Amino acid sequence: MLSEATTIVTVSYNSAAVLGAMLASARGQAGVVVVDNGGADGVEALALSQGAASVRLARNEGFGRGCNAGAAQAGGEFLFFVNPDVVLAEGCVDALEQAARRLPGFVAANPLVRDGRGRVTFKTTSVLLPKGGARRPVPVAETGVPVLTGCALFVRRDAFLQVGGFDPAIFLYHEDHDLALRLARLGGLWWVPAAEVRHVAGTGAPRSAAVARLKGYHMARSRGYAMHKHGRSLPYARTLAGAVLGLLAPHNLLDGRRRSRVMGQIAGAVSAFRDRGVYTPE
């Protein structure tokens, strides 16, 4: 049954190769808003052919700003931010809505996320948590969690708006944990295993050395910025030190794409010392 309460928002940057599968899995579950983040692969036409609404940005403004642009076009009680390389299992949206109406203090949740090999990924640690948080085994039932993963993030729309949405100062990476920590001030964050998605990480954008360097650059800038925002110690120095140590790892040195990513991280960490990692569109 098509939900009138939930709108799925997905942000695409040259992700047409994987977006079709996500749209097909969402059909019959909820309406979809596709944000074309300045790409050049005809995502708008694909979205319209699948019955989804489309928003086109003039340039790539980053994941968080893209999500905010999509959320501005959505109504209903819930927003479900889904990466373009995610596939929803049947009944996923319905299970999340049921959990939201049943669980005490519910504000936001992740469904059960499987990777491309079928393994469950369950995240309870973050550089934004004191001492990084604590690893926990995968639970067998619904449970409260300290952070949420952005690949499939379900949230009450009024709570999302109350905290100001995704931080527009973050271009890419750590924006999900930053949002989750702000949402946690309003109520509970949950893991809902009755709802399930499959996420083949890293397939939402082209895999090349140039893309890897760009991602590494913004990963480091966002890490420093978000750690500083949430009061973690020595955020910029720790970010730079981690990037330099990464360059020394043999598996990074011997792989061109990984080496490009680490070099991007070093460049991003250095630049964050100058402007604190704040993203401002040119």
C-alpha positions, 0 to 999 in steps of 0.5 A, a space after each residue: 500500500 502506498 503510504 501517504 505519511 512518508 516521503 522518500 528523499 534520495 540525492 543523486 550525483 551521476 547515480 542513474 546506473 543504480 537509481 532505477 533499482 531503488 525507485 523500483 523497490 520503492 514503488 508501491 511503498 511511498 512517494 519519492 523525491 529525487 534530487 539531481 545534485 548537478 549531475 549529467 546523467 539524465 536522472 531527472 528523466 529517469 525519476 519522472 519515468 518511474 513516477 517520482 518527483 524531481 528537483 534539480 540543483 544547478 551544481 553539486 551542493 553536497 549530500 546534506 543540502 541535497 537532502 534538505 532541498 528534497 525535504 522541502 518538497 515533501 509533505 506528510 508525517 515522515 521523511 525517509 532519506 535513502 541513498 540511490 544505491 539502496 534497495 528497499 525490501 517489501 514492507 520496509 516503509 510500513 514497518 518503520 511507520 508502525 515502529 514510529 507509532 509504537 515505540 516510546 519517544 520515537 524520533 528517528 530510526 534506521 532499518 536493518 541494513 545489509 551490505 552487498 554480501 548480505 551481511 548486517 551492518 549495525 553502527 553504534 560508534 562515531 568520532 562524534 561520541 565521547 570516546 567514540 562510543 562502544 561497539 555492540 553486537 547486532 541485536 535480535 529486536 528493536 533497540 535504542 541506538 546512539 547514532 544513525 547511518 545516513 544510507 537509510 534514515 527514517 525521521 519524523 518530519 516535524 523533528 527534522 524541521 525543528 533541528 534545522 535539517 542537515 547541517 548545510 556547512 557539511 558537504 559530505 560525510 558525518 552529516 548523518 551522525 551530526 543530525 542524529 545527535 541533534 535529533 537525540 535531544 528531542 527523543 529516541 533513536 531506534 534500530 528497527 530490524 522488521 524493516 530491511 534494506 540492502 546497501 551496496 556501499 560506494 556504488 552511488 557515484 562513479 568509482 575513479 581516482 578523481 572521485 576518490 580524491 574528492 570524497 577523501 577531501 570532504 571526508 577530512 574537512 567534515 570530520 574536523 568540522 563535526 568533531 569541533 562542533 560536538 566538542 571532541 578534543 583536537 579535532 583538526 590535528 587528529 584528522 590530519 594525523 589519521 590521514 597521514 597515517 593512512 598514507 603509510 598503510 601498504 594497501 593504500 600506497 599500492 592502490 591508485 584509487 585508495 592513494 588518491 582518497 588518502 591524498 584528498 584526506 590530507 589536503 582536506 585536513 590541511 584546508 580545515 585548519 584555515 576555515 574550520 572545514 565549513 562548506 560554503 558554495 562558491 
